[in-house]
Each structure stands twice: as C-alpha cells, then as structure tokens.
Amino acid sequence: MSYWEHRKPVRRARAVDVGEVGRAAVALLDEGGLRALTLRAVAARLGVAPASLYSRVESVDDLFDLALDEALGRDPAIRRALAGADLDALMSACYRHLVRHRWACQVIAMRAPRGPNYLRLSERICLLLAGEGVEDPLSAAYALSNFVIGCATTAPVVDDERSVPVDAELAPLYARLHAAHDVAAETIVVAGLVALRRHHQR
C-alpha cells in the first residue's frame, strides 16, 4: 500500500514534518542507496526518536514513497520542463533526474509512484501526448516512461559496456559496430524517444 493511500493526520503540534522526512530519506538514498534507508537512520538524521516517525509513517516503504516524490518535486529542471510544452525536453529531464538519483529506478520498480509530484508529471505527459493527437495517451506515456527508466537504470554501466571487448568470432557485426560506436548515452535516449513517439502517432 502506498503512503498516499493511508496518510496519517497530524495529531500534535510538534509532530515530525513529512517534508523533512522526505528530504532526509532522499539524502540517505543518494548517499548510500536502498540499504541506507531505515526508520532509525531517518530519525537520527532528523534528531528525533524513531518512535516519533511512527506518528507520520508506518514503514520504510512509506519512506521510499516520500523520497521518490520529494526528489522529483525539488528538481528545478523537472519543474521548468513541466511548465513548458516540449515533451522531449520533459522526458530528457526525467532521464537526467533518474540518473542523478540512481535509487529512484529501483524504487519505481517496486512501488508505483502515486505522490502529488509524480501525478503532476504523469498528467503533463498525458496532456502533451493528447495534444499531439496520440490515440492512446496513457499507453504512449507508459512506453516513454518505461523506456526512460530502463535507459537510466543502465546508464551507470555505459562506460563499462563500451570498454569490455566483444568476441568478433561469435558476433562479428556487433563487434565491428561496437568498436566504432561513439554516441553519447543521452543522444541514444533522445533518438529512442523520437522513435517511440512516431510509433504512437501513427
């Protein structure tokens, strides 16, 4: 169950601020990945007792939800792209956001993002696709988003992939292409997005 389905009401004046919880969770995830995020670690970062967090969250899953949405909402490039009408720019901003916050792809794979910032993003993508005359904007939005998530997931190994030699006897064409290939990862992402959009505009 998502945090957004069971948000706890604030019952006392000195309750822990959910925004602060989200920011602390983002910092821990950026520093140490998924394993770094625990209720105890967030409490320590905020200088409160772990029991204090239970007034606002139920589990570490809630922390993942809050971190995912907080990171997206605080990204200035995402905010600028959301205000514009350029879908390619918005999807590229999403790709760069996910590359910066490598843990976010893993969290999205475990939990459907349903926080307010992710809903605004989903709404904007669907609106832009509908404005282009795409017949099924939701399917197209899923295709674009999943492509970006996949590209961002593999982005950290792009340099390794290029440096590892290919057995030319087993894959002669791939080996030749691989040796000559020098295209930036984000250029490939943009080309893929263009191809997907053309497919859905037919």
Residue pairs with C-beta under 8 A, 6 or more apart in sequence:
1 61
2 65
2 111
2 112
2 114
3 57
3 61
3 62
3 65
3 66
3 115
4 65
4 114
4 115
4 116
5 114
6 58
8 55
8 56
8 57
8 58
10 56
11 55
12 55
15 52
15 55
15 56
16 46
16 48
16 52
16 53
16 55
16 56
18 56
18 57
18 66
19 70
20 46
21 42
21 46
21 53
21 56
21 57
21 63
21 66
22 66
22 67
22 69
22 70
23 70
23 74
24 42
24 45
24 46
25 37
25 42
25 63
25 64
25 66
25 67
25 70
26 67
26 70
26 71
26 74
26 101
27 45
28 36
28 37
28 41
28 42
28 45
29 36
29 37
29 67
29 101
29 103
30 101
30 103
33 102
33 103
34 103
34 106
34 107
37 60
37 63
37 64
37 67
38 60
39 50
39 53
39 54
39 57
39 59
39 60
39 63
40 50
42 53
42 63
43 49
43 50
43 52
43 53
57 63
57 66
61 111
64 107
64 110
64 111
65 111
65 113
65 114
65 115
66 115
67 103
67 107
68 104
68 107
68 108
68 111
68 113
68 115
68 118
69 113
69 115
69 116
69 117
69 118
70 117
71 97
71 101
71 104
72 78
72 97
72 104
72 113
72 115
72 117
72 118
72 121
73 79
73 115
73 116
73 117
75 93
75 97
77 93
77 96
77 97
78 90
78 93
78 94
78 97
78 121
80 93
81 89
81 90
81 92
81 93
81 94
82 90
82 120
82 121
82 124
84 90
85 128
85 131
87 125
87 128
87 129
87 132
87 144
87 197
88 190
88 193
88 194
90 121
90 124
90 125
90 128
91 125
91 144
91 145
91 148
91 193
92 186
92 189
92 190
92 193
94 121
94 145
94 148
95 148
95 151
95 152
95 186
95 189
96 186
97 104
98 104
98 105
98 148
98 149
98 152
98 153
99 152
99 155
99 156
102 152
102 156
104 152
105 149
105 152
105 153
108 149
109 149
122 141
125 137
125 141
125 144
125 145
126 137
126 138
126 141
127 137
129 137
129 140
129 141
129 200
130 137
132 197
132 201
133 201
134 140
134 197
134 200
134 201
135 200
136 200
139 200
140 196
140 197
140 200
143 196
143 199
143 200
144 193
144 196
144 197
147 189
147 192
147 193
147 196
148 189
148 193
151 185
151 188
151 189
151 192
154 161
155 185
158 185
162 178
162 181
166 174
166 175
166 178
166 179
167 175
168 175
168 176
